[in-house]
Amino acid sequence: CSICGLFFADEGCSTEIKADELDAWKVISPTGHSWSEYQMKDTNYHSRTCSNCNQEEQELHMYADEQDGSCEVCGYA
C-alpha cells in the first residue's frame, strides 16, 4: 500500500502479508514453455523456439516416405 507501507495479498487490502512471509510472495511461478511452430533449421534439422525463455529445441527431420522426401514435421524437402 502506498499510503501505509504494508503489503497485502489482495486488492481490497483485507489479507496482510507479514514481513516474515514477504520473501515467499516474491517468488514468480514458472510460466512453462510456449513453443513456436517447427521451422527448417538446416538440411538435417528443424527447430522451434520458446517465446517465454528463448530456448531452442531442434530435432532431426523425419521422413515417413523415402520417395516423398519431405519432413513430416516442418515440410523440408
C-alpha positions in Angstrom: 0.0 0.0 0.0 1.4 3.4 -1.0 -0.3 5.0 2.0 0.5 2.8 5.0 3.5 0.9 3.5 2.1 -2.5 4.3 1.8 -5.4 1.8 -1.4 -7.2 1.0 -2.3 -10.3 -0.9 -5.5 -8.8 -2.4 -6.6 -5.5 -4.0 -9.1 -4.9 -1.2 -6.3 -4.9 1.4 -8.1 -7.4 3.6 -5.2 -10.0 3.8 -2.0 -8.6 5.0 1.3 -10.2 4.1 3.5 -10.3 7.2 7.2 -9.2 6.9 8.4 -12.7 7.6 6.2 -14.1 4.7 7.2 -11.4 2.2 10.0 -13.4 0.6 7.7 -16.3 -0.3 5.4 -13.8 -2.1 8.2 -12.5 -4.3 8.7 -15.9 -6.0 7.4 -15.8 -9.5 5.8 -19.1 -10.7 7.4 -20.6 -13.8 5.4 -19.9 -17.0 6.3 -23.1 -18.8 7.3 -23.2 -22.5 5.3 -21.6 -25.2 6.8 -23.2 -28.3 6.7 -21.8 -31.8 5.9 -23.9 -34.8 8.8 -26.0 -36.1 10.9 -24.3 -38.8 13.6 -25.7 -41.1 16.9 -25.1 -39.4 19.2 -26.7 -42.0 19.4 -29.8 -44.2 19.4 -32.1 -41.2 17.3 -30.4 -38.5 14.2 -28.5 -37.8 13.8 -26.3 -34.7 11.3 -24.4 -32.6 11.8 -21.6 -30.0 10.1 -20.8 -26.7 8.7 -17.3 -26.7 9.0 -17.2 -22.8 12.7 -18.0 -22.4 14.1 -18.2 -26.0 15.2 -21.8 -25.5 15.7 -23.5 -28.8 14.8 -27.2 -29.4 16.0 -29.0 -32.5 15.3 -32.4 -33.9 16.3 -34.4 -37.0 14.0 -34.2 -39.9 11.5 -37.2 -40.0 10.6 -38.8 -43.3 7.6 -41.1 -43.4 8.2 -42.0 -47.0 11.6 -42.0 -48.6 10.2 -41.4 -52.0 8.1 -38.4 -50.9 11.3 -36.8 -49.4 9.6 -34.2 -47.3 9.9 -33.9 -43.5 6.5 -34.7 -41.9 7.1 -32.1 -39.1 8.4 -29.0 -41.0 7.9 -29.9 -44.6 11.6 -29.6 -45.6 12.1 -31.4 -48.9 
